[in-house]
Amino acid sequence: MPDESVRWQFIESTLRRVFGQYGFGEIRIPLFEKTELFARAVGETTDIVEKEMYTFEDRGGESLALRPEGTASVVRSFINNGLDRQLPWKAYYIGPMFRYERPQKGRYRQFHQAGAELFGAEGPLADAEIMAMVLRSLQEIGIAGQLQLEINSLGCPACRPAYRAQLTDYLQSHHGALCGNCQNRLERNPLRVLDCKVESCKAIAKEAPKMRDHLCAGCDHHFAGLTAHLDALQLPYVINPMMVRGLDYYTRTAFEVTTNALGAQNAVAAGGRYDGLVTEMGGKATPAIGFAMGLERLALLMDESAIAPPLPALYVVSLEADTAAFGFAEQVRGAGLAVEVNLQGGSMKSQMKKAGRSNARWCAIIGQTEAQNQQVVLKDMQEGAQATLSWDEALHRIRA
């Protein structure tokens, strides 16, 4: 609805402005891609690929999918366009995504995301900058006071396999107490058990081995560097060892920004590092980090009183002088001002009521006499004063 769109326009324009301040440019990604792109990038054992993607065959028999997330498409574009020759490369996207899941507050089957991806920077400073940009964006939108930054390290291919084996052994010893979903995840993606919301699984996960206790020297140094940068920037954070990401491509840094104002769906932004994804998808080895945030959830968290709906500068009342009324309205619009014209006729009294409801500062009344002389009766709707003026004089006063 138009009144709701005001919030969306404010959110999107704010994000574009803040992302631009950090050197990110916009990329437009397709609404659908080959299904294999998401299966390869997101992970065949993830809930997104197994349960949530909308897939279909085109007339040539090729399987396509509506995009469930944006990173895979950005990485494909990065590789196809040879952008590894101009690192670092920064891009953001804003648009609809699609997942088949149970609709609830802040979560819908068609939803909107804004996300950003940074390629070519492998140090923890890049991670800190991304998080700073997320928090600044949310602050500019006006909801930062309700938010908390949570961080974790998921390790890398050098240290994660040994941890995964130890975690699997621990979870196997509690197999019977896990929910059905976690029993299925155990062999294919045991880290996902750690963020299960079922109480029995949460109790088991609480005592499970922690990835941070099994980091290799490189991952431990990276995470220590990240916390040092966040401390230096005075960005408050919480280390959450239970936080894992639902996408297989993440390595080392993972983070979420959460709120307590949305019930169970408490994350408003999430992301992390995916240093191996470009190689996995056929490109040259390129470190990268990114995030996405849900716009529906941001809209729910906004202070609506902070966003004033756009109001017309002028309301035009026509008393059997429609041609002149429309001509004057077009002249005012040509000067960059918003104008509402009465299109339904009616008496002077009824039209003035509509002018009042429009909340326009000015009202131009044009009858046959005014039309013949190219004049208007211009009324100040706040002060109540009115005067007969030429079109140019009236425009000058409205713009003053």
N, C-alpha and C positions, 0 to 999 in steps of 0.2 A: 504494500500500500504506500501511497506517496508520503504520508506522514512518517512511516517507518523507514522509508528510503533515506530520509534526512540523516538518520543515525548511521546508516550504511555508508552514505557518501562522506560523512565526517570521518568515520573509521578508515575508509579506503584512502581518502586524501591525506589523512594524518600519517598513515603507514607509508605512502609514497614519498611524502616529504621527509620523514625520518630516515627511511631506507636510503634516499638520495643523499642525505647528509653523511652517510657512511660509505658512499661511493658505489652503491648498487644501482643497476639499471634494470628496467622491466623486460621480461621475456614472456612471450605469448606461447603457451604450449597447447597441443591438440586436446580436444575433449575425449578422444579415444585413440588407443594405440594397439599394436599387436599384443595379444594376451601373453605371449611368451616374454615380452619385455618386463612386465610386472612380476611374472613367475620367477624370472631370472634375477631381477633386482631386489624385489621385496622379500622373496623366499617362498618356495613351494609349500613349506610346512606352516606358514603363518596363517592366522585366522583370515586375514585380508584375502589371500589367494584361495584358500580352501573353502571359505564360507561366504565371503562378503562381496566379491567382484561381480559386476553385471557383465556377462560375456555373451557374445552372439557371433554367428557366422555371416560374413558378407556373401555376395552372390558368387564370388570366386571360391567359396569354401574356406576362406581364411578366418581364423578365430580372432576376434577383436574384443576389447574390453573398454568400458567407460573408465576413465582414470579414477582410481581410488586414492591416489596421492600424487604429489608433484615431482618429487626428487628424481624418480626413474626417467621421466620425460626430459628433465633438465640435463641429466647426465648423458642421455642419448644425444641431445642437441649439442652438448659440449664436445662429444666425441666426433659426431658427424661433421661438425664445422671446424674441426682442427683447432679448437680454442686453447689447447695446451701450449700453443706457441706464444700466448700473450697473458701469462700468469703474473700476478693473481687475477682471477676472473670472478666477478661478483654479479649475481643476477637474482631478481626476485620475481614472484608471480602472484597473481590474485585471481581467484576464480572458483567455479563450482567443482566439487568432487562427488563421487557416488559410491556408496557402500550399502549392501543389503544387511541391515542390522536393526535391532528393535528400537524404534523411535522413542525418545525420552527427552527430558528437559535439556536443551543444549546439544542434542544429538539427533540428526535426521538422516534419511537415506540419500537425499541430495543436500549437501552442505557446502559451505564456502570456506576456503582456506587462503591465507596469505603465507607465503614461505619465502625463504631466501637461502641461497647456496653460495659458498665461498670455496673456490678451487685454488690449490697451489700454495697454501700456507700450512705447514705441518706443526708449528709450535703452539704452545698453550695460549700465547697472546691472541691468536686468531679465535680460539674458543671463548676467551674472555670478551673480546670485542663483539662477537655474535650475541653473547648473553647480555652485554651492556646495551646493544641495539634493541633486543627484545624488551628489556625492562624500560628503556627510554620510550619505546613505542607505546607500551601499555600506560606509562605515566602520562604521556602526551594525550592519550585517549581519555584519561581521567579515572583509571581504576587501579592504580598501582598500590594504593593503601590496603587492598584486600589480598595481596598476592605474596607468594613465597617461592623463591628459587631453590630447587632441589637438584643436586648434582651427584654423579657417581662415575666410576670407571668400569667399563665392561672388558678391559683387557684387550689383547690383540691375538693374532694367530700364533704367536710364540708362547703365550702363557694361558690362553683360554682353554685349550684342549685338556690340559692336566686338571684344571679347575672343574671343567665340565664333567670329567670322569669321576672326580671326587664327589661332586654334587649329585651325579646320577646314583652313585653307590648309596649316598645318604638317603636320597628320596626313595630308592628301591626298598630300603629298610622300613619305610613308612607307606608302602604302596597301598595297602588296604585302607588307609585313612585319607587318601587323596580323593578329590572329587573326580568324576568321570572324565572331564576335560583334561585335568592334570595327569591322569593316568595315561591318556592318549599322548600328551605332550612329552611324557617322561623320556621316551626313546628318541624322539625327533627333535625336540627343542626344550630341554629341561630348564633352561633359564627362565622360561615363561611361567614356570610354576611359582617363581618368587614374587610375581605381581598379581597372583590370583586373589580375587576379592572374597572367596569363600572362607569363612572363619576357620574351619578345620585346616585348610591349606595354609592360611596365614600363620597359624600357630606352628605348623611344621616348618615353614619357611623362616620363621624368626630364629630358629635354632640351626639353620642350615649353614654350611661353610660360606664365607663371604669372599667375593671376587677380589676385594681390595687387599685381603690377606694373602693372595696368590699372584699378585701382579709381578711381572718381570721388572728389572731395573729401569728399562726404558719407559714403561707405562707408569711406574711409580714416580719417576722423575717428572713425567708430563703432568700427572695429576697434582703433584706438589707445586709445579709451576703455575697451574691454573688457579689453585687456591691462593697462591701468593699474589697473582694479578688481581683477583677479585677483592682480596683484602686491601690492596693498594688503591683500588678504585672505590673502596668503601661500599661495595655491593654485598649486602647480607645474603647468606646462603645456608643451606642445611645439607649435610652429606647424608644421602639416603641409600644405604647398601642394598635395599630391596628393590630399588628402581631399575628396571630393565626396559628395553624398548621392544615394541611389538614387531619390529622389522629386522630381518636377519643381517642387514648390511652394516649395522653400527659397530664401531670399534672404539676403544678407549673412552673418550668423554661422552656421557649421556646426561641430558638435563631436562627438567620440566619446570614450568611455572604453574603453580596450583593456586586454587582459591577454595575457601570453605563455603562459598555462596551458591554453589550449583549442585549440591547433593553428591551423589556417587560419581558423577562425571566432573571431577574437580580440576582437570588439567585444561588450561587455556592456551598453552604453548609448550611445545616439546621438540627436542631435536638431539643432535649429537654428531659425532665424527664418523665418517665412512671412508677411511683411507684406502680400502681395497675395492671399492665398488666400481670405479672407472676401469680398473684392470679386469675385473670380473665381467664387465660388459664389453670388453674388447678394445679398450683404449690403453694409452700409456699410463704407467703408474703415476697417480696424481693424488696427493692428500686433499681431503675436502671435509667440510663441516656445513651443516645446515639445520633448519628448523621449519616448523609450520605452526600456525595458530588458527583456531577456529573462530570465524567471524560471528557466527550465531551466538557463541558464548560471550564474546566481547560485547555484543549488542545487549545481551541480558544483564551484563555487569555495569553498563554505563549509567551514569547519572543523567536521566533524560532531561532534567531541568537545565542542564548545562548546554543543551543543543537547542537553539532557537530555530523554529521553522522559518523558511524564507517568506517574507511578506511582500506584497506588491507595493510599489511606491505610489501608484495611482490607480484609482477606480474611475471608469468612464461611464457616465450616465447619458443615455441617448433618448431624447424626446422627439421621436420621428425624424431623426437626423443620423441614421445608421452609417451612411457613407462617410460623412464628416467625422463621426465619432471613431470609426475604424481608422481613418486617415491620420487623425491626431494621435491615436494610440500607437500606430506604427512609427510615427516620428519620435515619440518618447522612447519606444523600444529600441529604435535605431541609435539612441544615445546611451544604450546600455542599461536601461532601467526596466523593471518588471511592471507590467500593466495588466489589469484585469478589466475586461469590457463586458458590460451587461449584454447578454445574447438572447434574453427571453422577453424583451419588451416590458410592459407594465407601467403603472403610474409613477409619477415623480416620487411619491411617498414610499412605494414598495422598492423602487430602485435605490433610494437613499438608505433604506434599511439594509439592503445588500451591501452597499458601500461601507456601512458601519461594521458589518460582520466580516468584511474582508480584511479589516485592520490596516487598510492603506492610510498613509499619512495625508494624501491629497485626493480630492474628488473633482473631476472635470465634468461639468454639466453642459451639454450641447443640445440646443434646440434648433429650430429652423432659422431663427434670426442669427444665432451664433454661427451656424453653418454658412449662411450667406456672406458673413463678414470675416470668416476664418478666425473666429474668436471662441473662447470658452469662458464659462463662469468657473473659476478655480476656487475651491473651498478647502481651507485648512481644517482637517477633521479633528485635530487636537485643540486648536484655538477657537475654531468656529467662525473665523473671519473669512470673507470671500470677496473676490473682485473679478471684473470682466477684463480679460487680457487677450492679446493676440497669441497665436500658437507659439511663436518664438519667445514672447515674454513669459508665457506660462511654463514653457520648458525650462527657461532660465531659473525661474523661481523654484520649480520642483527639484532641480539639480543643485540648488544653492545649499 
